[in-house]
Amino acid sequence: MTYTKSATDTQFDYDLFVIGAGSGGTRASRVAAAHGARVAVAEEYRVGGTCVIRGCVPKKLLIYGAHFAEDLKDAKRFGWQVPDNCAFSWPTLRDNVMEEVDRINGAYTTTLKNNHVDIIHQRAVVSGPNEVTLADGTVKTAAKILIAVGAHPLVPEFPGAEHGITSNEVFHLDDVPKRVLIAGAGYIANEFAGIFHQFGSHVTLVNRTDVILRGYDESIRDRLLQISMSKGIDFRFNAAFESIEKGEDGCLTVSMKGHEPIVVDLIMFATGRLPNTKGLGLESAGVEMDAAGAVVVDEDNKSSCNSIFAVGDVTNRIQLTPVAIREGQAFADTFFGGKPTRVDYANVPAAVFSHPPMAGVGMTESQAKQALGSVKVYTSDFRPMKNVLAGRNERSLYKMICDGETDRVVGIHMIGPDCPEILQSAAVAVKAGLTKADFDATVALHPTMAEELVLMK
């Protein structure tokens, strides 16, 4: 235990009060408590936050389940006697996924309790620089308050929008709908487009622009669009919603500008996420927020109020679970562990668990050209060995972006089977500032898809 309380800290109920027990809040709570701080965390929903309860974890499990649709078809070419029409039970997968979510929720809760963190299952709002008020009216004080409440799905406002669902509700559907409309073109939209398609739904993805996955490398996202369309996923671009009408049979008629109406069974909004700061009382402590409602913080996660801090999606910096965890760790180590730490946001890897998945780290080609001027681009466009024998024409694309002057690898972007698993190791090389020559000097591990990383021309 390294935390030494100041004379003024003893007047408070806690050294640290955390609002939100998601990835960032849980890490900050556990580490601060391990350093010797008196810590409480308030969570109005379930310990684990979006990632564990209704985000990354259950989504990835659905993706594993969806992959069997293609794997079972491919298995015939590998000698397995698989029936043409394998039965799929959505309730079985859904319930097993929720059982795993419950297990992880329990593990997170146990970890907090083992570190002597007080868990308060109530909504808490800020009522002063060192004060929070719980839903039952109880007031708690703390030397420091950490806001880690995450974000929520944005639902656009137009007539009938209430008939749609979001990623919060998608894990609890009674059955797989025959016709699905997904609004948006970011990672959540493309991931669920792949999931529903593999489960047998006819999927239409609707976007207000003509670009999917803005911010990802253009060549990689274009390849995903090409593959998705070849699989039968429909795309409607430059489409603005006008209305949704629900018929007596439960079907939904969607009207859009510039497009014919479409009738579907389910509409899912994946149109972005907004910080959960509404009604949180931050104004009472003079906490500055930006136009999107995100808490504005400095490099040490401190807000405009010296006793209030924020980590994770509520700050709207990089909305990724590992980033929130790093921020929570850095906060706890800095202010309770005597170890000043700041998160390095350069070269953070990211993945889209689409079908097939995408992954990338560092600059895209366009970003590198703008920042560096002189760049060299190396690619490998190939059909994975498994796809060849399976008779599947789907091709992978790996792309390496290098500084034209120094040969340093500034970005790697990929689409194809297992790309997220492969990129995690490659991200270490980019973070370390290795050069193309370093990759070329590494002997290929054959036969693998990953060997293409050291063979690119």
C-alpha beads as a LAMMPS data file, in Angstrom:
LAMMPS data file: protein, C-alpha beads

457 atoms
456 bonds

1 atom types
1 bond types

-500.0 500.0 xlo xhi
-500.0 500.0 ylo yhi
-500.0 500.0 zlo zhi

Masses

1 110.0

Atoms # bond

1 1 1 0.000 0.000 0.000
2 1 1 1.482 3.293 -1.096
3 1 1 -1.330 5.831 -0.791
4 1 1 -0.747 8.438 1.876
5 1 1 -3.783 10.508 2.765
6 1 1 -3.517 14.227 3.226
7 1 1 -4.927 15.855 6.328
8 1 1 -7.946 17.108 4.426
9 1 1 -8.780 13.684 2.928
10 1 1 -9.764 12.259 6.332
11 1 1 -12.870 14.448 6.440
12 1 1 -14.444 12.536 3.537
13 1 1 -16.299 9.217 3.471
14 1 1 -13.996 7.928 0.749
15 1 1 -10.685 8.783 -0.841
16 1 1 -12.191 7.919 -4.230
17 1 1 -15.789 7.626 -5.376
18 1 1 -16.199 6.141 -8.860
19 1 1 -19.402 6.549 -10.853
20 1 1 -19.660 3.665 -13.300
21 1 1 -18.309 0.102 -12.964
22 1 1 -17.356 -0.516 -16.571
23 1 1 -13.898 -1.318 -17.870
24 1 1 -12.288 1.970 -16.869
25 1 1 -14.124 2.464 -13.599
26 1 1 -13.526 -1.090 -12.427
27 1 1 -9.793 -0.925 -13.148
28 1 1 -9.421 2.450 -11.431
29 1 1 -11.393 1.247 -8.400
30 1 1 -9.458 -1.992 -8.006
31 1 1 -6.009 -0.447 -8.436
32 1 1 -6.699 2.566 -6.220
33 1 1 -7.984 0.257 -3.481
34 1 1 -4.922 -1.963 -3.875
35 1 1 -2.805 1.153 -3.293
36 1 1 -4.591 1.625 0.041
37 1 1 -7.347 4.076 -0.832
38 1 1 -10.880 3.874 0.546
39 1 1 -12.934 3.351 -2.614
40 1 1 -16.607 3.090 -3.526
41 1 1 -18.091 2.528 -6.967
42 1 1 -21.698 3.217 -7.909
43 1 1 -23.236 1.230 -10.769
44 1 1 -26.915 1.549 -11.647
45 1 1 -26.997 -1.295 -14.191
46 1 1 -24.512 -4.177 -13.871
47 1 1 -20.835 -4.406 -12.953
48 1 1 -18.789 -4.845 -16.113
49 1 1 -20.196 -1.991 -18.173
50 1 1 -20.984 -1.934 -21.869
51 1 1 -18.087 -4.142 -22.971
52 1 1 -18.916 -7.075 -20.727
53 1 1 -22.698 -6.796 -20.498
54 1 1 -23.894 -5.546 -23.890
55 1 1 -20.883 -4.851 -26.042
56 1 1 -17.571 -6.449 -26.987
57 1 1 -17.930 -9.740 -25.116
58 1 1 -21.440 -10.873 -26.124
59 1 1 -20.916 -9.457 -29.627
60 1 1 -17.727 -11.464 -30.147
61 1 1 -19.500 -14.614 -28.950
62 1 1 -22.274 -14.001 -31.500
63 1 1 -19.606 -13.552 -34.160
64 1 1 -18.069 -16.908 -33.246
65 1 1 -21.515 -18.443 -33.594
66 1 1 -22.141 -16.748 -36.925
67 1 1 -18.861 -18.029 -38.380
68 1 1 -20.140 -21.601 -38.188
69 1 1 -22.556 -20.826 -41.041
70 1 1 -19.640 -20.556 -43.483
71 1 1 -17.464 -23.109 -41.705
72 1 1 -20.123 -25.816 -41.982
73 1 1 -20.488 -25.167 -45.707
74 1 1 -16.731 -25.200 -46.206
75 1 1 -16.395 -28.423 -44.190
76 1 1 -17.810 -30.496 -47.063
77 1 1 -14.780 -29.678 -49.210
78 1 1 -12.597 -30.943 -46.385
79 1 1 -14.346 -34.307 -46.292
80 1 1 -16.916 -33.788 -43.571
81 1 1 -20.420 -35.129 -44.197
82 1 1 -22.428 -32.082 -43.221
83 1 1 -26.188 -31.869 -43.982
84 1 1 -27.172 -29.216 -46.531
85 1 1 -29.515 -27.527 -44.071
86 1 1 -28.094 -27.505 -40.551
87 1 1 -30.605 -26.373 -37.966
88 1 1 -29.659 -23.279 -35.965
89 1 1 -31.188 -22.371 -32.599
90 1 1 -30.915 -18.686 -31.810
91 1 1 -32.326 -19.135 -28.262
92 1 1 -29.580 -21.658 -27.496
93 1 1 -26.800 -19.305 -28.584
94 1 1 -28.455 -16.260 -26.986
95 1 1 -28.936 -17.965 -23.627
96 1 1 -25.426 -19.455 -23.587
97 1 1 -23.966 -16.040 -24.370
98 1 1 -25.952 -14.446 -21.547
99 1 1 -24.762 -17.200 -19.200
100 1 1 -21.166 -16.288 -20.025
101 1 1 -21.971 -12.595 -19.498
102 1 1 -23.347 -13.474 -16.055
103 1 1 -20.146 -15.373 -15.243
104 1 1 -17.904 -12.436 -16.167
105 1 1 -20.176 -10.019 -14.311
106 1 1 -19.709 -12.198 -11.242
107 1 1 -15.940 -12.294 -11.725
108 1 1 -15.736 -8.495 -11.952
109 1 1 -17.867 -8.160 -8.825
110 1 1 -15.735 -10.634 -6.900
111 1 1 -12.537 -8.821 -7.910
112 1 1 -13.857 -5.527 -6.575
113 1 1 -15.016 -7.108 -3.315
114 1 1 -11.704 -8.921 -2.843
115 1 1 -9.995 -5.529 -3.078
116 1 1 -12.392 -4.119 -0.465
117 1 1 -14.167 -1.759 -2.857
118 1 1 -17.682 -0.815 -1.726
119 1 1 -20.136 -1.550 -4.559
120 1 1 -23.257 0.603 -4.510
121 1 1 -25.975 -0.631 -6.886
122 1 1 -27.621 2.756 -7.354
123 1 1 -27.442 5.708 -9.684
124 1 1 -25.150 8.398 -8.355
125 1 1 -25.046 12.025 -9.473
126 1 1 -22.517 14.699 -8.702
127 1 1 -23.859 17.269 -6.246
128 1 1 -20.651 19.156 -5.546
129 1 1 -16.894 19.068 -6.097
130 1 1 -16.501 16.392 -3.406
131 1 1 -20.038 15.085 -3.124
132 1 1 -22.364 12.605 -4.818
133 1 1 -26.018 11.918 -4.149
134 1 1 -27.402 8.407 -4.548
135 1 1 -30.837 7.523 -5.916
136 1 1 -32.160 6.899 -2.401
137 1 1 -31.098 10.391 -1.331
138 1 1 -27.987 9.323 0.564
139 1 1 -25.062 11.712 0.223
140 1 1 -21.482 10.450 0.050
141 1 1 -18.335 12.555 0.080
142 1 1 -14.948 11.826 -1.447
143 1 1 -11.595 13.504 -1.883
144 1 1 -11.708 12.595 -5.547
145 1 1 -14.573 11.631 -7.857
146 1 1 -14.006 9.638 -11.034
147 1 1 -16.585 9.752 -13.819
148 1 1 -16.538 6.486 -15.776
149 1 1 -20.130 6.216 -16.982
150 1 1 -19.362 5.405 -20.624
151 1 1 -21.648 6.210 -23.531
152 1 1 -24.988 5.137 -25.001
153 1 1 -26.255 4.475 -28.539
154 1 1 -27.518 7.519 -30.403
155 1 1 -31.007 7.182 -31.886
156 1 1 -31.803 9.800 -34.551
157 1 1 -34.967 11.815 -34.130
158 1 1 -37.654 11.348 -36.791
159 1 1 -41.242 10.006 -36.855
160 1 1 -41.356 6.343 -35.883
161 1 1 -37.766 6.062 -34.656
162 1 1 -39.090 4.497 -31.456
163 1 1 -39.800 1.303 -33.413
164 1 1 -36.071 0.611 -33.800
165 1 1 -33.659 -1.006 -31.366
166 1 1 -29.975 -0.467 -30.591
167 1 1 -27.017 -2.653 -29.659
168 1 1 -28.329 -2.567 -26.080
169 1 1 -31.378 -4.661 -26.976
170 1 1 -30.055 -6.794 -29.829
171 1 1 -28.670 -9.511 -27.552
172 1 1 -32.113 -10.260 -26.135
173 1 1 -34.186 -10.834 -29.282
174 1 1 -36.770 -13.631 -29.215
175 1 1 -35.700 -14.869 -32.633
176 1 1 -33.642 -13.943 -35.696
177 1 1 -35.674 -11.620 -37.957
178 1 1 -36.018 -12.476 -41.649
179 1 1 -35.419 -8.896 -42.818
180 1 1 -33.126 -6.502 -40.974
181 1 1 -32.332 -2.860 -41.632
182 1 1 -29.216 -1.516 -39.931
183 1 1 -28.803 2.249 -39.781
184 1 1 -25.197 3.434 -39.818
185 1 1 -21.927 2.350 -41.392
186 1 1 -19.453 2.209 -38.525
187 1 1 -17.976 -0.841 -36.858
188 1 1 -21.131 -1.813 -34.940
189 1 1 -23.274 -1.584 -38.078
190 1 1 -20.907 -3.686 -40.194
191 1 1 -20.358 -6.249 -37.467
192 1 1 -24.063 -6.876 -36.952
193 1 1 -24.679 -6.842 -40.694
194 1 1 -22.331 -9.826 -40.887
195 1 1 -23.863 -11.523 -37.854
196 1 1 -27.464 -11.270 -39.052
197 1 1 -26.504 -12.259 -42.596
198 1 1 -24.789 -15.427 -41.393
199 1 1 -27.846 -16.290 -39.296
200 1 1 -29.993 -16.151 -42.426
201 1 1 -31.463 -12.652 -42.345
202 1 1 -31.681 -10.450 -45.410
203 1 1 -29.689 -7.394 -44.350
204 1 1 -29.917 -3.854 -45.678
205 1 1 -27.404 -1.337 -44.363
206 1 1 -28.520 2.287 -44.685
207 1 1 -26.138 5.225 -44.368
208 1 1 -26.591 8.971 -44.780
209 1 1 -23.285 9.228 -46.728
210 1 1 -21.586 6.963 -49.255
211 1 1 -18.660 5.999 -46.979
212 1 1 -18.486 3.042 -44.625
213 1 1 -16.103 2.850 -41.670
214 1 1 -14.876 6.418 -41.905
215 1 1 -11.336 6.699 -40.526
216 1 1 -10.223 3.250 -41.650
217 1 1 -7.901 2.727 -44.605
218 1 1 -9.795 3.236 -47.851
219 1 1 -8.495 0.133 -49.632
220 1 1 -9.436 -2.122 -46.708
221 1 1 -12.916 -0.738 -46.229
222 1 1 -13.549 -0.887 -49.986
223 1 1 -12.614 -4.566 -49.918
224 1 1 -15.101 -5.191 -47.085
225 1 1 -17.830 -3.410 -49.042
226 1 1 -17.062 -5.512 -52.121
227 1 1 -17.127 -8.776 -50.157
228 1 1 -20.268 -7.820 -48.229
229 1 1 -22.156 -6.997 -51.424
230 1 1 -21.037 -10.246 -53.060
231 1 1 -22.471 -12.122 -50.082
232 1 1 -25.852 -10.495 -50.573
233 1 1 -25.847 -7.651 -48.046
234 1 1 -27.621 -4.625 -49.555
235 1 1 -26.372 -1.085 -49.083
236 1 1 -28.347 2.133 -49.452
237 1 1 -26.112 5.175 -49.464
238 1 1 -26.937 8.878 -49.193
239 1 1 -30.197 7.890 -47.546
240 1 1 -31.870 10.069 -44.919
241 1 1 -34.697 8.633 -42.826
242 1 1 -38.098 10.229 -43.192
243 1 1 -40.337 7.922 -41.190
244 1 1 -40.982 4.419 -39.883
245 1 1 -44.499 3.033 -39.772
246 1 1 -45.439 -0.155 -37.953
247 1 1 -48.150 -2.253 -39.570
248 1 1 -50.763 -4.422 -37.865
249 1 1 -48.650 -7.464 -38.739
250 1 1 -45.656 -5.955 -36.930
251 1 1 -43.717 -5.245 -40.118
252 1 1 -41.920 -1.904 -40.371
253 1 1 -42.123 0.318 -43.448
254 1 1 -39.140 2.640 -43.711
255 1 1 -39.292 5.749 -45.880
256 1 1 -36.065 7.470 -46.949
257 1 1 -35.187 10.437 -49.098
258 1 1 -33.916 9.445 -52.530
259 1 1 -34.840 5.770 -52.132
260 1 1 -37.884 3.564 -52.404
261 1 1 -39.536 2.519 -49.112
262 1 1 -38.409 -0.790 -47.649
263 1 1 -40.367 -3.226 -45.459
264 1 1 -38.420 -5.055 -42.742
265 1 1 -38.967 -6.984 -39.526
266 1 1 -36.300 -5.288 -37.434
267 1 1 -34.519 -1.945 -37.455
268 1 1 -31.286 -1.506 -35.543
269 1 1 -29.706 1.899 -35.056
270 1 1 -25.900 1.917 -35.040
271 1 1 -25.464 5.622 -35.682
272 1 1 -22.878 6.521 -33.079
273 1 1 -22.610 6.763 -29.303
274 1 1 -22.929 9.751 -26.956
275 1 1 -21.372 10.202 -23.486
276 1 1 -23.701 9.407 -20.562
277 1 1 -23.409 12.811 -18.896
278 1 1 -27.024 13.946 -19.149
279 1 1 -28.513 14.432 -15.690
280 1 1 -25.238 13.531 -13.996
281 1 1 -25.029 16.858 -12.162
282 1 1 -21.581 17.766 -13.443
283 1 1 -22.645 21.388 -13.847
284 1 1 -22.991 21.636 -10.075
285 1 1 -19.241 21.210 -9.760
286 1 1 -18.308 23.389 -12.716
287 1 1 -17.139 20.487 -14.877
288 1 1 -16.590 21.538 -18.478
289 1 1 -18.143 19.424 -21.234
290 1 1 -17.835 19.668 -24.998
291 1 1 -20.640 19.979 -27.565
292 1 1 -21.240 16.213 -27.523
293 1 1 -21.528 16.143 -23.738
294 1 1 -18.108 14.572 -23.201
295 1 1 -16.128 15.502 -20.107
296 1 1 -13.129 17.610 -21.094
297 1 1 -9.979 16.344 -19.351
298 1 1 -6.254 16.979 -19.399
299 1 1 -3.422 14.467 -19.852
300 1 1 -3.940 13.253 -16.287
301 1 1 -7.688 12.687 -16.781
302 1 1 -8.503 15.727 -14.631
303 1 1 -11.570 17.815 -15.481
304 1 1 -11.931 21.561 -15.021
305 1 1 -12.808 20.768 -11.394
306 1 1 -9.628 19.765 -9.533
307 1 1 -11.307 16.968 -7.562
308 1 1 -13.226 15.403 -10.467
309 1 1 -11.688 13.150 -13.100
310 1 1 -12.982 11.103 -16.019
311 1 1 -11.851 8.084 -18.044
312 1 1 -13.211 5.967 -20.872
313 1 1 -15.931 6.667 -23.409
314 1 1 -17.409 9.518 -21.375
315 1 1 -14.381 11.582 -22.444
316 1 1 -14.925 10.687 -26.129
317 1 1 -11.214 10.386 -26.857
318 1 1 -10.760 6.851 -28.207
319 1 1 -13.840 4.743 -27.509
320 1 1 -12.130 1.382 -26.998
321 1 1 -12.208 -0.873 -23.942
322 1 1 -8.406 -1.310 -23.664
323 1 1 -7.999 2.471 -23.776
324 1 1 -10.472 2.922 -20.928
325 1 1 -8.608 0.291 -18.916
326 1 1 -5.266 2.030 -19.552
327 1 1 -6.785 5.361 -18.496
328 1 1 -8.225 3.869 -15.312
329 1 1 -4.860 2.295 -14.465
330 1 1 -2.971 5.520 -15.180
331 1 1 -5.377 7.542 -13.029
332 1 1 -5.084 5.181 -10.062
333 1 1 -1.295 4.877 -10.312
334 1 1 -0.852 8.634 -10.652
335 1 1 -3.057 9.794 -7.786
336 1 1 -3.002 6.840 -5.399
337 1 1 0.113 4.835 -6.258
338 1 1 2.753 7.529 -6.348
339 1 1 3.590 6.569 -9.919
340 1 1 2.726 9.372 -12.371
341 1 1 1.542 7.744 -15.593
342 1 1 0.021 9.050 -18.811
343 1 1 -1.564 7.082 -21.623
344 1 1 0.159 7.159 -24.996
345 1 1 -2.599 7.376 -27.630
346 1 1 -0.288 6.891 -30.614
347 1 1 -0.606 3.689 -32.623
348 1 1 -3.597 2.219 -30.825
349 1 1 -4.691 -0.912 -32.740
350 1 1 -8.350 -1.409 -33.597
351 1 1 -10.437 -4.111 -35.230
352 1 1 -13.801 -4.477 -36.917
353 1 1 -15.190 -7.974 -36.360
354 1 1 -17.007 -8.027 -39.654
355 1 1 -17.198 -11.011 -42.033
356 1 1 -14.287 -11.116 -42.816
357 1 1 -12.726 -9.031 -40.034
358 1 1 -10.613 -5.919 -40.476
359 1 1 -7.791 -4.640 -38.284
360 1 1 -5.418 -1.716 -38.392
361 1 1 -2.811 0.237 -36.471
362 1 1 -1.109 3.547 -37.167
363 1 1 -1.649 5.883 -40.105
364 1 1 -3.789 5.074 -43.102
365 1 1 -2.314 5.743 -46.523
366 1 1 -4.097 9.083 -46.856
367 1 1 -3.125 10.160 -43.332
368 1 1 0.511 9.278 -43.987
369 1 1 0.590 11.237 -47.246
370 1 1 -0.808 14.299 -45.486
371 1 1 1.544 14.020 -42.509
372 1 1 4.743 12.797 -44.161
373 1 1 4.486 13.690 -47.822
374 1 1 6.740 10.895 -49.034
375 1 1 5.357 7.412 -48.331
376 1 1 5.856 3.898 -49.650
377 1 1 2.974 1.447 -49.734
378 1 1 3.412 -2.328 -49.799
379 1 1 0.542 -4.746 -50.287
380 1 1 -0.306 -8.422 -50.451
381 1 1 -3.579 -9.364 -52.136
382 1 1 -4.126 -13.097 -51.846
383 1 1 -6.640 -15.897 -51.384
384 1 1 -6.102 -17.728 -48.082
385 1 1 -5.248 -21.411 -48.440
386 1 1 -8.433 -22.489 -46.646
387 1 1 -10.568 -20.432 -49.038
388 1 1 -8.857 -22.007 -52.037
389 1 1 -9.735 -25.580 -51.037
390 1 1 -13.192 -24.509 -49.879
391 1 1 -13.889 -23.039 -53.303
392 1 1 -14.431 -19.600 -51.789
393 1 1 -13.197 -16.689 -53.914
394 1 1 -12.915 -14.271 -51.016
395 1 1 -9.502 -12.546 -50.996
396 1 1 -7.512 -11.034 -48.156
397 1 1 -5.655 -7.738 -48.399
398 1 1 -2.693 -6.699 -46.244
399 1 1 -1.252 -3.210 -46.509
400 1 1 1.872 -1.664 -45.023
401 1 1 2.483 2.099 -44.993
402 1 1 6.078 3.312 -44.623
403 1 1 7.761 6.680 -44.258
404 1 1 9.389 7.247 -47.646
405 1 1 12.460 8.868 -46.065
406 1 1 13.216 6.550 -43.137
407 1 1 11.582 3.260 -44.182
408 1 1 9.828 3.224 -40.774
409 1 1 6.524 1.347 -40.757
410 1 1 3.859 3.882 -39.771
411 1 1 0.763 1.818 -40.448
412 1 1 -0.473 -1.727 -41.080
413 1 1 -4.020 -2.433 -42.237
414 1 1 -5.567 -5.799 -43.016
415 1 1 -8.759 -7.603 -43.951
416 1 1 -9.133 -11.361 -43.904
417 1 1 -9.523 -14.354 -41.575
418 1 1 -7.967 -13.895 -38.126
419 1 1 -6.626 -10.416 -38.962
420 1 1 -7.283 -9.020 -35.456
421 1 1 -5.271 -11.873 -33.929
422 1 1 -2.414 -11.284 -36.365
423 1 1 -2.409 -7.507 -36.026
424 1 1 -1.960 -7.534 -32.252
425 1 1 1.607 -8.787 -32.729
426 1 1 2.232 -6.537 -35.715
427 1 1 1.097 -3.535 -33.638
428 1 1 4.064 -4.105 -31.332
429 1 1 6.401 -3.642 -34.295
430 1 1 4.691 -0.421 -35.382
431 1 1 4.718 0.906 -31.824
432 1 1 8.435 0.084 -31.585
433 1 1 9.184 2.038 -34.776
434 1 1 10.544 -0.883 -36.785
435 1 1 11.317 -0.513 -40.475
436 1 1 10.294 -2.412 -43.587
437 1 1 13.814 -3.870 -43.594
438 1 1 13.163 -5.329 -40.133
439 1 1 10.090 -7.108 -41.458
440 1 1 11.978 -8.282 -44.567
441 1 1 14.777 -9.693 -42.392
442 1 1 12.306 -11.869 -40.495
443 1 1 11.930 -15.392 -41.866
444 1 1 8.369 -16.266 -42.896
445 1 1 6.379 -18.756 -40.833
446 1 1 4.984 -21.045 -43.520
447 1 1 2.271 -21.902 -44.357
448 1 1 0.329 -19.123 -42.628
449 1 1 -1.589 -16.037 -43.627
450 1 1 0.535 -13.973 -41.235
451 1 1 3.693 -14.687 -43.262
452 1 1 2.433 -12.198 -45.827
453 1 1 3.477 -9.476 -43.374
454 1 1 7.146 -10.218 -44.087
455 1 1 6.698 -10.881 -47.789
456 1 1 4.917 -7.731 -48.944
457 1 1 6.138 -6.028 -52.099

Bonds

1 1 1 2
2 1 2 3
3 1 3 4
4 1 4 5
5 1 5 6
6 1 6 7
7 1 7 8
8 1 8 9
9 1 9 10
10 1 10 11
11 1 11 12
12 1 12 13
13 1 13 14
14 1 14 15
15 1 15 16
16 1 16 17
17 1 17 18
18 1 18 19
19 1 19 20
20 1 20 21
21 1 21 22
22 1 22 23
23 1 23 24
24 1 24 25
25 1 25 26
26 1 26 27
27 1 27 28
28 1 28 29
29 1 29 30
30 1 30 31
31 1 31 32
32 1 32 33
33 1 33 34
34 1 34 35
35 1 35 36
36 1 36 37
37 1 37 38
38 1 38 39
39 1 39 40
40 1 40 41
41 1 41 42
42 1 42 43
43 1 43 44
44 1 44 45
45 1 45 46
46 1 46 47
47 1 47 48
48 1 48 49
49 1 49 50
50 1 50 51
51 1 51 52
52 1 52 53
53 1 53 54
54 1 54 55
55 1 55 56
56 1 56 57
57 1 57 58
58 1 58 59
59 1 59 60
60 1 60 61
61 1 61 62
62 1 62 63
63 1 63 64
64 1 64 65
65 1 65 66
66 1 66 67
67 1 67 68
68 1 68 69
69 1 69 70
70 1 70 71
71 1 71 72
72 1 72 73
73 1 73 74
74 1 74 75
75 1 75 76
76 1 76 77
77 1 77 78
78 1 78 79
79 1 79 80
80 1 80 81
81 1 81 82
82 1 82 83
83 1 83 84
84 1 84 85
85 1 85 86
86 1 86 87
87 1 87 88
88 1 88 89
89 1 89 90
90 1 90 91
91 1 91 92
92 1 92 93
93 1 93 94
94 1 94 95
95 1 95 96
96 1 96 97
97 1 97 98
98 1 98 99
99 1 99 100
100 1 100 101
101 1 101 102
102 1 102 103
103 1 103 104
104 1 104 105
105 1 105 106
106 1 106 107
107 1 107 108
108 1 108 109
109 1 109 110
110 1 110 111
111 1 111 112
112 1 112 113
113 1 113 114
114 1 114 115
115 1 115 116
116 1 116 117
117 1 117 118
118 1 118 119
119 1 119 120
120 1 120 121
121 1 121 122
122 1 122 123
123 1 123 124
124 1 124 125
125 1 125 126
126 1 126 127
127 1 127 128
128 1 128 129
129 1 129 130
130 1 130 131
131 1 131 132
132 1 132 133
133 1 133 134
134 1 134 135
135 1 135 136
136 1 136 137
137 1 137 138
138 1 138 139
139 1 139 140
140 1 140 141
141 1 141 142
142 1 142 143
143 1 143 144
144 1 144 145
145 1 145 146
146 1 146 147
147 1 147 148
148 1 148 149
149 1 149 150
150 1 150 151
151 1 151 152
152 1 152 153
153 1 153 154
154 1 154 155
155 1 155 156
156 1 156 157
157 1 157 158
158 1 158 159
159 1 159 160
160 1 160 161
161 1 161 162
162 1 162 163
163 1 163 164
164 1 164 165
165 1 165 166
166 1 166 167
167 1 167 168
168 1 168 169
169 1 169 170
170 1 170 171
171 1 171 172
172 1 172 173
173 1 173 174
174 1 174 175
175 1 175 176
176 1 176 177
177 1 177 178
178 1 178 179
179 1 179 180
180 1 180 181
181 1 181 182
182 1 182 183
183 1 183 184
184 1 184 185
185 1 185 186
186 1 186 187
187 1 187 188
188 1 188 189
189 1 189 190
190 1 190 191
191 1 191 192
192 1 192 193
193 1 193 194
194 1 194 195
195 1 195 196
196 1 196 197
197 1 197 198
198 1 198 199
199 1 199 200
200 1 200 201
201 1 201 202
202 1 202 203
203 1 203 204
204 1 204 205
205 1 205 206
206 1 206 207
207 1 207 208
208 1 208 209
209 1 209 210
210 1 210 211
211 1 211 212
212 1 212 213
213 1 213 214
214 1 214 215
215 1 215 216
216 1 216 217
217 1 217 218
218 1 218 219
219 1 219 220
220 1 220 221
221 1 221 222
222 1 222 223
223 1 223 224
224 1 224 225
225 1 225 226
226 1 226 227
227 1 227 228
228 1 228 229
229 1 229 230
230 1 230 231
231 1 231 232
232 1 232 233
233 1 233 234
234 1 234 235
235 1 235 236
236 1 236 237
237 1 237 238
238 1 238 239
239 1 239 240
240 1 240 241
241 1 241 242
242 1 242 243
243 1 243 244
244 1 244 245
245 1 245 246
246 1 246 247
247 1 247 248
248 1 248 249
249 1 249 250
250 1 250 251
251 1 251 252
252 1 252 253
253 1 253 254
254 1 254 255
255 1 255 256
256 1 256 257
257 1 257 258
258 1 258 259
259 1 259 260
260 1 260 261
261 1 261 262
262 1 262 263
263 1 263 264
264 1 264 265
265 1 265 266
266 1 266 267
267 1 267 268
268 1 268 269
269 1 269 270
270 1 270 271
271 1 271 272
272 1 272 273
273 1 273 274
274 1 274 275
275 1 275 276
276 1 276 277
277 1 277 278
278 1 278 279
279 1 279 280
280 1 280 281
281 1 281 282
282 1 282 283
283 1 283 284
284 1 284 285
285 1 285 286
286 1 286 287
287 1 287 288
288 1 288 289
289 1 289 290
290 1 290 291
291 1 291 292
292 1 292 293
293 1 293 294
294 1 294 295
295 1 295 296
296 1 296 297
297 1 297 298
298 1 298 299
299 1 299 300
300 1 300 301
301 1 301 302
302 1 302 303
303 1 303 304
304 1 304 305
305 1 305 306
306 1 306 307
307 1 307 308
308 1 308 309
309 1 309 310
310 1 310 311
311 1 311 312
312 1 312 313
313 1 313 314
314 1 314 315
315 1 315 316
316 1 316 317
317 1 317 318
318 1 318 319
319 1 319 320
320 1 320 321
321 1 321 322
322 1 322 323
323 1 323 324
324 1 324 325
325 1 325 326
326 1 326 327
327 1 327 328
328 1 328 329
329 1 329 330
330 1 330 331
331 1 331 332
332 1 332 333
333 1 333 334
334 1 334 335
335 1 335 336
336 1 336 337
337 1 337 338
338 1 338 339
339 1 339 340
340 1 340 341
341 1 341 342
342 1 342 343
343 1 343 344
344 1 344 345
345 1 345 346
346 1 346 347
347 1 347 348
348 1 348 349
349 1 349 350
350 1 350 351
351 1 351 352
352 1 352 353
353 1 353 354
354 1 354 355
355 1 355 356
356 1 356 357
357 1 357 358
358 1 358 359
359 1 359 360
360 1 360 361
361 1 361 362
362 1 362 363
363 1 363 364
364 1 364 365
365 1 365 366
366 1 366 367
367 1 367 368
368 1 368 369
369 1 369 370
370 1 370 371
371 1 371 372
372 1 372 373
373 1 373 374
374 1 374 375
375 1 375 376
376 1 376 377
377 1 377 378
378 1 378 379
379 1 379 380
380 1 380 381
381 1 381 382
382 1 382 383
383 1 383 384
384 1 384 385
385 1 385 386
386 1 386 387
387 1 387 388
388 1 388 389
389 1 389 390
390 1 390 391
391 1 391 392
392 1 392 393
393 1 393 394
394 1 394 395
395 1 395 396
396 1 396 397
397 1 397 398
398 1 398 399
399 1 399 400
400 1 400 401
401 1 401 402
402 1 402 403
403 1 403 404
404 1 404 405
405 1 405 406
406 1 406 407
407 1 407 408
408 1 408 409
409 1 409 410
410 1 410 411
411 1 411 412
412 1 412 413
413 1 413 414
414 1 414 415
415 1 415 416
416 1 416 417
417 1 417 418
418 1 418 419
419 1 419 420
420 1 420 421
421 1 421 422
422 1 422 423
423 1 423 424
424 1 424 425
425 1 425 426
426 1 426 427
427 1 427 428
428 1 428 429
429 1 429 430
430 1 430 431
431 1 431 432
432 1 432 433
433 1 433 434
434 1 434 435
435 1 435 436
436 1 436 437
437 1 437 438
438 1 438 439
439 1 439 440
440 1 440 441
441 1 441 442
442 1 442 443
443 1 443 444
444 1 444 445
445 1 445 446
446 1 446 447
447 1 447 448
448 1 448 449
449 1 449 450
450 1 450 451
451 1 451 452
452 1 452 453
453 1 453 454
454 1 454 455
455 1 455 456
456 1 456 457
